Amino acid sequence: MKVLISDNISEKCIDILKSSGLAVDIKVGLKPEELKSCIGEYHGLVIRSATKVTAEIIDAAANLKVIGRAGSGLDNVDRVAATKKGIVVMNTPGGNTITTAEHSIAHIISLARMIPQA
């Protein structure tokens, strides 16, 4: 099975996909028409926020079985079109929980130490 990664993603994710026996292509920064022209050969698509998976792209996805969104939210995927075509759409809603907590603590410390005013 072939998987396309169309956004920047961690090397660990790529390693996991490859070690599972999947053929992985990384094409970051594709324009919508470029994605539409190449998506037909892939069974899986891994995205983040940058890639917009429209109904047109889904229509061109002859072999696509799954769209995986690394992160929370699926507002960049036409889920209705994907569902009609039988494509599973999934995300990782808790994937950024630790990072968000760290960011919040950093802001609290910054305010407590008056760093913005310094």
ABEGO torsion letter per residue (X at the ends): XBBBBABBBBAAAAAAAAAAGBBBBBBBGBBAAAAAAAAAABABBBBBAABBBBAAAAAABAABABBBBBEBEAAABBAAAAAAAGBBBBBBAAAAAAAAAAAAAAAAAAAAAGAAAX
